[in-house]
Amino acid sequence: MGANDVGLVYDPMYLEHDTGGHVECARRLVAVTSLLQSSGLDKKLTQLKPRPASQEEIERVHDRGYIAGIRNVAARGGGWLDADTVMSEASYEVALLAAGGLITAVEAVSKGQVGAAFALVRPPGHHATETNAMGFCLFNNIAVAAHHLLASKACERILIVDFDVHHGNGTQDAFYSDPQVLYFSSHQSPLYPGTGSIEDTGSGAGEGFTVNVPLPPWCGDEEYLRAYQEILVPVARRFQPQFILVSSGYDAHWADGLAAHQVTVSGFAGIVKALKRLSDECCPGRLAFTLEGGYNLAALAASIRATLEVLLGATDVQDPLGKPQGHRRPYSIEELLKAIKRTHRLHQ
C-alpha cells in the first residue's frame, strides 16, 4: 500500500440496512460491487475493512438522546422516522459501520497507506442533523469523519465538497460557525430540503466558510464544471485545505428520477478530476470520498466506476449511458456565478 493506491471501504453488512421497496436500498451497493468485480477494477483497489464508529465519535456531531432514540427504534425492529427515512432492526449497527467506514478511509489516507479512498457505505449521511434523521440519513458520516480528523490532530483545515443534487443541510449545520471546515455544495434549487442559498455563508467565526452554488433545473456537465472551476477552485486556494472530504452523490445524473439535472458519467469524472487536481495542489494524498445519493442503478454503478478510475489515474472513462435523452436547455447561470463571486469576494 502506498501513495499511488486507492482504497475502497466496503462490507456486506451495509446490505443489512433493510429499507424494503425504498429507493435507497441495498440494490444500490450490489449494482456497484457487481460492476467493479465484472470489470476487474476491484483487483486494482486496496480493500479497507471498516470498523464501527464509537459513541464518542458519533456524539461529536449528534445529540446523545438522538443516538439513543435511533438505537431504540432498531431494538423495536425498526420503523419510519419521517416520511422519507426508514430503519430496520440492523440499521443502528449498520449506521455506526457507515460512519466508521469513512473514518477508516480517512485514517488510511492520513497514514499514507493509500493516496485516496472511497467509502462505499450506506445509509448516507449529509442530511442528518444534530437531532434529526431525514432524507434517508441516520448519522452524518462526513461530519463524523471531519470531527475525527480535527480531534486526532491529523489536520487543522478541512474542505468538504458536496456534489449530491440535494443540499447537505446537516453537514452545513454541523460546521456553520467553524472556521476550520470550509463547506462547498453544488445542488439543484429549488429542491429538497430547501436549504443552501447563496446567502448562507456561515456565522460568527465561520462566516465565509460556507459556499453554496444553488443551480437551477436542467443544469449539466458544462454548468457544474464552470461552478467548480470558477467558484470552488479560488475559494479552496484561499482556504488552503489540509484534507479534502467529498460527499459523492450521483443523483444529479440525467437518468436519476429524483431531480432534474443532466450530469453525465463523463461529467462526474470531470468533477473528480477537478477535485484530484485541487488535492494535488493543496494537500497531496489527502482525498477521501463517501457515497451519498444516486438511485438509478446503472448510472450510479458507472459513475462510481468512473470516479475510481480517475483516482487511479485514468484520463478517459467509459460512459455507457451517454448524453441526456430529451435534453433540456438550462437557464443561464451567468448571473448566479457573478452573485456568488460578489458574496465571497472572488475577484477575477
N, C-alpha and C positions, 0 to 999 in steps of 0.2 A: 504493500500500500504506500502511496505517496502523493505528491502534489499534482501529478497528472491524472490521478484516478478519480472516478466519480462514484460516490456511494449511493446506494439505494436502500432505504429503510422500508421493510415490509414484513408483515406477519399475518398468517391466515386468521389469527384472532380478529383482525379487522372486519372479517366477513360475519362475525357473530353479532354485530350490532344489527339486529333484525328489524327492518322497517316495513316489512310486508311489501305492499304494492307501491310504496312511496318512490318518488323519482330519485331520491338519494338512497341508493340501495347497494347491496353487496355486488350486484352485477357490474357496477362501475369498475371495481378493482379487478374482478375476474376478467373483464374485457382488456384491461391494461396489461395484466400479468400474462394473459394468453398471447397477446401480440408481442410482448417483449421476449417470450420464450420461442414463439414460432419464427421470429426474425433473427434470433440468436443474439439479440442485443443484451439480454440478461447476462450472458457469459463475459461481456466486456465491462460489467459493473461490479463494484465491490459491495457485497451484501453486508448490510449492517443490521444486527438484531436489536430491536427496540426493547426498552425496559419501561415499566410504568412510571409516570411522574409521581412524586411523593406528595403527601398532604401539604407540606410546607411549600413546595414548588407551585402547586395549584393555588394556594392561599395568597401568593404574591399578586394574583390577578382577581381571584374570586372570593366573595364573602363566605365565611365558614358555614353559615346557616344555609346558604345556597348549595354548597357542596354536599352538605348532609341531606338536603332535600332531593338532590339527584340520586344519591345513594339509596335513599328510602324508596323512591319511585322504582328503582331497579329491584330492590328487595321484594317489592309487592308484585313483581312480574312485568313492570313497565307500564306504559300508557302515554297519552298525548299531553305534552307540556303546553302547547298552544296550537293554533290551527295548522301550523306548518311542521312542527317538531315533535317527533315521536321517539320513544325509548322502548327497549326490550329488557328482559331480565339481565342480559350480559352487558348492556350499554354503558353502565358506570365503569366497569373494568376496562372495556374497550376504549372509552374516552380517556381514561388515565393512560392507556398504552399509546393513544394517538398523540397526546401532549408529550409523553415521554419519548415517543418516536422522533419528534422534532428535536428534543433535547439531545437524543442520541446522535442525530445528524450534525447538530452544531458542535457537539463535543468532538466528533471525528474530524470535522473541518478545523476546529480551533487547534487541535493537537497535531495537525498536519498529516493525519492518516489518509485523508483524501483532499483533493483540491476544491471539490464542490460536492453537494449532496442533495438528494431529492427524497422527501419523506412521503411515501405513498400510503397515506393514512386516511381513516375516516373514524368517527364523524368529523366533518370540517369544523372550523372554529371562529372565523373572523366576525361573525355576528354576535357571538356570546359576550354579554356584558358582565360586569361585576356580580350582578344579582339576577340575571335573566338568561334563560336559554331562548334562542329564537333563530329563525332562518336555517333550520336543520342542525344547528350548532349547540353543543353542550358546554365544552370548555374551550377557551380561546387559545388554541395551540401555539400560534405565533407570538402572542403576548407572553405566554408562559415561557417560551424559549428565549425571548428577548430579555425578560427579567432574570432568567437563569444566567445568561451571558454577563449581564451587569453585576449580579450578585457574586458571581465567581471571579469577577475582575478580569474576565477574558478580554473585555474591551470597554471603552467609555462612550463610544458613539456608534449607534446602530441606525441604518437606513432600512425601513420596512417599505417594500414596494408591493402594491396590491393591484393585480390586473384582472381580478374577478369582475364580471359585468355588474355585480351588485356592490354597493359601497360597504366597506368593512367598518360599520359603525362601532362594533365592540372594540376593535383594535384602536380606532381613533379615540374613543373614550378612555382607554387604558393609558394613553400617553399624551393626552391633550395638554397637560401642563408640564410635560417632561422635556427639557431641552437636550437630553441625551439620546432621544429617539426621534428621528425625522420620519413621519408617516406620509407616504405619497400614494394616492389612489386615483386610478383612471376607471371610470364606471359610467354606465348609462344613466341618464337623468332626463325625465322622471322615471323612477323605477324603485321597487322595494330596496331598502327600507325607508326611502325618502330623505336620507341624510346625505351629507357630503357636498355641501355648496361651496362655492369659491370663498365665501366669507368665513367659513370655518377654517381658521388659521392657527388655532391654539389659544391658550390663555396663560396669564402670569408669565413665569419663566419659560413656558413652552410656546409663547407667541411667535408665530412664523415657522414653527416646526411641524405644522400640518399643512399639506398641499393637496388640494382636491382638483381633479380635472373632470367635471361632470359633462360627459359627451352626450349630444343629442342622439335620438334613434337613428339607425341605419349607418352609423359610422363603421368603417372597416379598417383594413391594413394601413392605408395612407394616413388616416386621421390619428390612429393610435401611434404610429411611428413618429409623426410630427409632434404629438404631445410628449413623447419620451425624449426626443432629441431637443425640442425647444424649451421644455419645462423641467423634466427630471434631470437631465444632464447638468444644466447650470446650477440648480439648487443642490444637487449632490456634490458637485465640485466645491461649492461654497461651504458645505457642511463637512466634507472630508470624512465619510464613514469609515469605521474600522471593521465593520461586518455588514453584509447585505443579506437580509432575510426577504423572501418573496412569498406572498400569498398567491399561489398559482391557481386561479380559477379559469376554466376553459369554456365557460358559458357565454362568452362573447362570440363564440364561433357561429357562423351563419346558419348552421344546421341545428343549433340548440333552440329548443322551443320555449325557454323561459325568458327570453329577452329579444331585442330587435337590433342587435349589432351584427356585423357582417365580416368579422375577422376570419381569416383562413388559417389552416395549419401552417402555411408558409409565413403568415403574419405573426403567429405566435413565435415561430422560430426567429423572426426578425426582432421581436421584443426581447427574447432571451439573449440573442447576440448583443443587443444594446446593453443589457444588464451585465453580461460577461465582460464586455469592454470596460464598463464602468468599474466593475470589480477589479479587473486587471490594472486599471489606472489608480484606484484609490486604496484597495485592500486586497492584493493578490492572494488567491487561495482562501478567501473567506466569503463564500457564497453558498446559501442553502435555500432550497425551495420546499414548500409544503403544499399538498393538494387542498384546494377549497372546492369550488363548484365545477360544473361540466357534466351534462346529463344526457347528451347524445353519445351513445357508447362508442360508435365508430370514430366520431370527431375527438372524443376525449382520449381514446387509446392512441390515435395517430398523433395528436398534439403532444402528449406526454412522450411518446417515442421521439418526436422531433426535438423536444426540449432536451432530452438526454443525449441525443446525437450531437446537438450544438455544444453541450457542455463537454462532450468527448472530443470536440474539435472539428466536427463536420462543417463544411461550408454550404453544402446542398443537402436538403432533406426531401423525403417523399411526402407528397400531399395527395393522398388517394381521393379526397373529396373535392379538390379543385376549388374553383371560384364560386361565389354565391349563385344560387339559382333564383331567378326573379329578382336580380339586383335592383335595389332602390337607391337613388342618389341621396346622400345625407345633406342636411343643412350645412352651410359653410361654418367651419369652426374658427375662422379668422378672428372675429371679434371676441370669441371666448378666450382664445390664446392670448390676445392682447390684454384682456381684462385680468387674466391670471398673472401675466408678466408685470402689470402695474401693481397688483396686490402684493406680489412677492419681490418687487423691486429688481426684476430681471431686465437689465438694460442690454440692448442689442449692440 
